[in-house]
Amino acid sequence: MKRKFAAKAFSNWIYGWLRNTIRHPKYRWWIVAGSLVYLLNPFDLAPDALPVVGWIDDGLLATIVVTEVSQMMSDRRKAQNNKKTVEVSKEATVDVKAMSLS
């Protein structure tokens, strides 16, 4: 029971550390690059010769890479769209001098 709790606490700590680190753009690139290097490296912590365990670590890292790259692309696209919207709204503004009709 104690070992199960320790494993869950460790996995929660790893997940929390990863989420907090990924929020910083500079570290996000390091995590994506490190994950790609690990995936392309023939030496694994859990070799693929072990039927299920070897595939799980690769699957988790591939998920991290795909998720983070798609999130970065989505953020960049939103920033570009917001920039275009601001430029269009500035161009569409017309200055008019008010005059009274009485």
Residue, then its C-alpha position, 0 to 999 in steps of 0.5 A: m500500500k505504501r509503495k503504491f502511494a509513493a509511486k502515485a506521489f512520484s507520478n503526480w510530482i513528475y506531471g506537475w513539474l512537466r506542466n509548470t516547465i512547459r508553461h515557460p516558452k524557452y523550456r517548452w522547446w527544450i522539453v520538445a527537443g529532448s523528447l525527440v532526441y530520446l525517441l530517435n535515440p536507440f538506447d531507452l530507459a525501458p527497451d522496446a524488447l520488453p513487450v508493453v513497458g518499452w512501448i509505453d514510454d515511447g508513446l508517452l513521449a510521442t504524445i508530449v511532443v505532438t501535444e506541445v507542438s500543436q499547442m505552440m502552433s495554435d498559440r502562434r496562429k491565435a497571435q497572428n489572427n489577433k495582430k491582423t484584427v488589431e491592424v484592420s480595426k486601426e485602418a477602419t477607424v474614421d475621424v469625423k469632426a462633429m458639427s451642430l445643425s442648429 
